[in-house]
Amino acid sequence: MNPFLQFPRIHFEYGAIAALAEELAVLGVTRPLIVTDRNLVACGIFAKVRDALAGAASHALCDEIPENPTIAGVERAVEIYRGQHCDGVVALGGGSVIDSAKAVAVVARQGQPVAHYLGHPERIAPAVAPLVAIPTTAGTGSEASRGAGIHPDAKSRGMSLGSVHIVPKAAICDPELTMTLPPRLTAGTGMDALSHCVEGFLATPLNPPTDAIALDGVKRVFAHIERAVSHGNDRDARWQMMMAALEGGMSLGKGLGAGHALANTFSDRGLHHGTLVTLALPTVLRLLERRVPEKIAALAAAMGAKNAADAIETMNARVGLPKNLRALGYPAGDLDEMAQDAAQSWFNARSPYRPNVEEYKAMIRTVLG
């Protein structure tokens, strides 16, 4: 069965933030809740959004979203939304902020606690608060996707919030907002974008337009991520990486795979998701090489490489990411439990091959290093 793909209205260019007031007017939003984090307030990014709203709409602010999205963070934002009589949501941030804002848009209108909707897309009705997403990283592509990951707390594995109803109504992609992203996060989020393009391309549903988008995203990451990491003020590199991230968000609508299943299993220590998934990806691709050889060859060609898994490992090193989870400081838990968790992950549903528990155990050993 082919997935139903739904994308937001997209504004993409330097200066695109100027479209925010118009988008809110189109959506009939007169008092948005701006959901963000304290770092973006401190570094002046929030001020740019506030200036774009000057004279157009009053707003409320929740700047308490943690690095990994949690139920508590969502609940706090919903409390402010209701207390300040808001009628829409603006997500300003990376994937954690946008994922949290998606949950806010559901809970604010539909009333049940956020845990009620996690893992149950059928419980999400069409009536959600209007949501505009403004990404400040070039990574998750959450501004264009119908999914979100919410953690029960900061040191627990993520749970799925997914529905076509939580796709943002508009995405404002302004590369200017990524210019101050430090090298480590530029690398981790950029390789996260690559992982969405790779696993979206490999996902089983037949959707040639999305596959073309995914391969274009792969090409952009390999052509531009090193410049974005080493020369953060390179405007073209930042533009290209934001486009790759957007394409990744579009691609993952087809599904994801074992790389994300592993990353979610490893997400119980509060470490950066993008780094976790890109460390897992090479060993996953090696498992798939003999099962979907034509697709793996197409990925390698898009990377300008002979072997896709090797190319990702090499790129990880070139942009300064650790070699394995031990180097990242990950304290491994029970190997059998971890393999069971990965094998049961919802991310396996559209993978071109579903690894069994023993195969996951072997991959976990490799990724741990």
C-alpha atoms as one frame of an Amber mdcrd trajectory, in Angstrom:
protein
   0.000   0.000   0.000   1.371   3.389  -0.971   1.542   5.968   1.825  -0.568
   9.070   1.726   1.875  11.932   1.366   0.957  15.403   2.553   3.291  18.381
   2.666   2.920  21.892   4.097   2.980  25.130   2.150   6.685  25.828   1.926
   8.543  29.146   1.938  12.218  28.492   1.225  14.886  31.161   0.861  16.991
  33.608   2.780  14.551  36.077   4.296  11.618  33.644   4.203  10.836  34.499
   7.837   9.089  37.594   6.484   6.235  35.320   5.346   5.263  34.394   8.917
   2.709  37.155   9.508   0.994  36.432   6.195   0.819  32.696   6.917  -0.720
  33.281  10.326  -3.304  35.599   8.754  -4.183  32.943   6.155  -4.672  30.427
   8.968  -6.772  32.874  10.986  -4.322  32.817  13.888  -4.354  36.034  15.913
  -2.469  34.912  19.034   0.092  32.169  18.372   2.081  30.362  21.002   5.719
  30.417  19.930   7.297  27.148  21.058  11.096  27.240  21.245  14.034  26.693
  23.598  16.097  29.033  25.739  19.200  28.799  23.552  17.293  30.259  20.603
  16.055  33.093  22.790  19.550  33.771  24.116  21.238  33.778  20.694  18.748
  36.208  19.150  16.892  33.859  16.765  13.623  34.340  18.639  14.033  38.109
  18.308  14.025  37.745  14.505  10.706  35.928  14.673   9.275  38.469  17.096
  10.335  41.248  14.722   8.649  39.444  11.812   5.393  39.568  13.797   5.685
  43.217  14.807   2.295  44.860  14.413   0.748  41.717  12.941  -0.149  39.462
  15.858   0.303  39.323  19.603   1.922  36.146  20.858   2.727  34.031  23.877
   6.033  32.267  24.442   7.100  28.860  25.718  10.906  28.606  25.712  11.140
  25.517  27.918  11.441  22.700  25.356  14.309  20.340  26.290  16.970  18.955
  23.935  14.958  15.757  23.472  11.173  16.279  23.391   9.412  15.102  26.547
   5.858  14.741  27.779   6.593  17.316  30.499   7.779  19.827  27.909   4.596
  19.361  25.891   2.402  19.668  28.969   4.082  22.913  29.993   3.541  24.377
  26.519  -0.125  23.323  26.504  -0.578  24.995  29.897   0.736  28.273  28.479
  -1.340  27.876  25.288  -4.542  27.578  27.271  -3.631  30.125  29.932  -2.715
  32.736  27.331  -5.788  32.034  25.149  -3.752  31.115  22.064  -5.292  29.969
  18.786  -2.296  28.556  16.915   1.272  27.333  17.313   4.568  28.495  15.820
   7.438  26.037  16.250  10.838  27.718  16.198  13.702  25.279  16.533  15.072
  21.906  15.577  13.309  18.579  15.594  12.724  18.514  19.341  10.853  21.798
  19.246   8.849  20.984  16.111   7.947  17.503  17.380   6.848  19.012  20.699
   4.785  21.640  18.897   2.994  18.931  16.911   1.951  17.333  20.185   0.850
  20.713  21.534  -1.310  21.265  18.443  -3.098  17.974  19.116  -3.526  18.177
  22.895  -4.562  21.847  22.899  -7.575  21.093  20.712  -8.420  17.463  21.534
  -8.070  17.472  25.294  -6.586  14.126  26.240  -3.096  13.901  27.825  -0.309
  13.538  25.290   0.361   9.925  26.359  -3.132   9.035  25.081  -2.013   9.683
  21.498   1.471   8.138  21.542   1.523   5.007  19.421  -2.141   5.507  18.484
  -2.491   7.548  15.282  -6.144   6.527  15.030  -6.870   8.630  18.129  -5.764
  11.879  16.477  -8.744  13.652  14.948  -8.480  16.261  12.162  -9.160  19.167
  14.545  -5.689  20.295  15.593  -4.407  23.800  16.296  -2.899  25.447  13.194
   0.863  24.903  13.199   3.628  26.810  11.387   7.085  25.241  11.588  10.277
  27.312  11.371  13.330  25.018  11.438  16.577  26.385  12.847  18.638  23.275
  12.075  19.141  21.450   8.790  18.379  18.005  10.062  15.148  16.321  11.085
  12.852  17.569   8.326  10.047  17.535  10.901   8.719  20.695   9.263   7.522
  18.509   6.357   6.677  15.213   8.038   3.642  13.644   9.675   5.545  12.125
  12.576   7.064  13.136  15.886   8.959  11.375  18.625   8.092  12.187  22.245
  10.003  10.764  25.222   8.254   9.965  28.520  11.252  11.684  30.147  14.739
  12.835  29.187  16.363   9.436  29.755  13.810   7.128  28.129  13.188   5.904
  24.599  10.977   7.897  22.305   7.376   7.005  21.454   5.646   7.756  18.168
   3.156  10.528  17.551   2.031  10.208  13.956  -0.820  11.366  11.746  -1.410
  13.238   8.521  -3.266  15.738  10.705  -0.055  16.914  12.432   1.796  17.892
   9.265   2.454  21.631   9.739   0.169  23.842   7.701   3.191  25.871   6.608
   6.961  25.491   6.771   9.163  28.584   6.696  12.669  27.465   5.802  15.061
  30.394   6.136  18.721  29.283   5.956  19.684  32.500   7.753  18.381  30.941
  10.960  20.950  28.114  10.744  24.030  30.300  10.284  25.031  30.246  13.964
  24.592  26.475  14.404  27.908  25.159  15.802  29.971  22.581  13.863  29.047
  19.598  16.067  25.328  20.161  15.625  25.723  21.041  11.950  27.381  17.652
  11.469  24.925  15.631  13.559  21.805  17.238  12.138  23.159  17.159   8.589
  23.856  13.434   8.744  20.404  12.964  10.266  18.995  14.563   7.115  21.023
  12.063   5.095  19.585   9.163   7.105  16.023  10.245   6.277  16.823  10.415
   2.585  18.579   7.027   2.679  15.967   5.102   4.655  13.077   6.882   2.954
  14.494   5.826  -0.422  14.898   2.234   0.771  11.375   2.003   2.257   9.116
  -0.484   0.496   6.163   1.639  -0.752   6.325   2.464  -4.453   6.589   6.225
  -4.885   8.976   7.324  -7.665   8.626  11.109  -7.072   9.603  10.694  -3.423
  12.510   8.434  -4.377  13.797  11.152  -6.707  13.554  13.699  -3.893  15.422
  11.344  -1.564  18.306  10.773  -3.989  18.583  14.511  -4.602  18.858  15.022
  -0.842  21.639  12.423  -0.636  23.577  14.246  -3.350  23.211  17.587  -1.592
  24.456  16.283   1.758  27.552  14.685   0.286  28.307  17.755  -1.799  27.841
  20.390   0.895  27.950  19.118   4.489  31.710  19.470   4.907  31.586  23.138
   3.916  28.640  23.782   6.221  30.536  22.212   9.125  33.910  23.843   8.518
  32.653  27.206   7.190  29.421  27.944   9.010  29.062  31.323   7.293  28.988
  29.739   3.824  25.539  30.831   2.675  25.318  28.419  -0.229  26.298  25.433
   1.932  23.697  26.400   4.537  21.032  26.771   1.813  21.896  23.384   0.338
  21.817  21.614   3.704  18.465  23.124   4.632  17.101  21.906   1.288  18.512
  18.430   1.954  16.824  18.405   5.369  13.499  19.426   3.846  13.878  16.673
   1.241  14.620  14.217   4.040  11.402  15.212   5.778   9.503  14.616   2.562
  11.255  11.280   1.995  10.514   9.748   5.382   6.806   9.875   4.593   7.421
   6.570   2.780   8.805   5.048   5.956  12.151   4.534   7.642  14.025   1.420
   8.734  16.486  -0.396  10.945  18.830   2.575  11.314  16.100   4.505  13.079
  15.014   1.444  15.058  18.547   1.210  16.432  18.784   4.946  17.080  15.551
   4.838  19.071  16.859   1.914  21.111  19.983   3.967  21.858  17.901   7.044
  22.758  17.616   6.125  26.455  20.623   8.226  27.493  19.617  11.652  26.210
  22.196  11.640  23.380  21.750  13.471  20.059  19.404  11.545  17.770  21.074
  12.542  14.505  24.445  11.272  15.684  22.928   8.009  16.909  21.203   7.218
  13.630  24.173   8.020  11.399  26.437   5.812  13.523  23.935   2.970  13.075
  23.392   3.422   9.339  26.561   1.831   7.861  26.006  -1.537   9.555  22.353
  -1.500   8.439  23.324  -0.835   4.829  25.803  -3.713   4.912  22.978  -6.010
   6.014  20.852  -4.785   3.089  23.524  -4.905   0.372  22.629  -8.425  -0.769
  18.890  -7.960  -0.271  18.233  -4.755  -2.246  21.464  -4.422  -4.252  20.025
  -2.137  -6.943  18.790   0.397  -4.411  22.027   0.307  -2.444  23.925   0.879
  -5.702  21.694   3.862  -6.500  22.493   5.372  -3.102  26.214   4.867  -3.654
  25.968   6.581  -7.038  24.177   9.550  -5.470  27.013   9.766  -2.939  29.617
   9.620  -5.708  31.027   6.486  -4.085  31.546   2.791  -4.785  30.065   1.614
  -1.489  27.328   3.464   0.400  28.114   2.107   3.866  31.803   2.907   3.546
  30.983   6.382   2.222  28.834   7.207   5.255  31.498   5.969   7.669  34.089
   8.107   5.902  31.831  11.172   5.917  31.061  10.730   9.615  34.789  10.899
  10.318  35.347  13.859   8.003  32.718  15.979   9.754  34.015  15.068  13.198
  31.461  12.563  14.443  32.628   9.736  16.736  33.439   6.310  15.303  31.056
   4.359  17.528  28.792   4.626  20.556  31.544   3.925  23.039  33.421   6.952
  21.732  30.195   8.931  22.161  30.062   7.878  25.818  27.064   5.568  25.527
  26.847   3.109  28.460  25.341  -0.012  26.902  22.566  -1.810  28.719  21.411
  -5.393  28.414  22.205  -6.566  24.880  19.284  -9.004  24.648  16.789  -6.367
  25.811  18.182  -3.829  23.353  17.950  -6.274  20.446  14.357  -7.143  21.376
  13.465  -3.457  21.548  14.935  -2.717  18.114  13.293  -5.764  16.530   9.882
  -4.662  17.824  10.257  -1.034  16.688   7.588   0.534  14.493  10.389   1.733
  12.232  10.693  -1.814  10.834   7.243  -1.745   9.253   8.377  -0.475   5.831
  11.981  -1.578   5.850  13.018  -3.580   2.752  14.169  -6.291   5.174  13.130
  -6.787   8.779  16.150  -7.931  10.825  15.512 -10.569  13.445  16.631 -10.330
  17.068  19.963 -12.053  16.455  20.734  -9.785  13.505  19.910  -6.746  15.610
  22.138  -8.068  18.366  25.038  -8.378  15.923  24.436  -4.850  14.596  24.285
  -3.430  18.119  27.655  -4.996  18.934  29.127  -3.377  15.820  27.676   0.063
  16.532  28.805  -0.061  20.143  32.387  -0.671  18.967
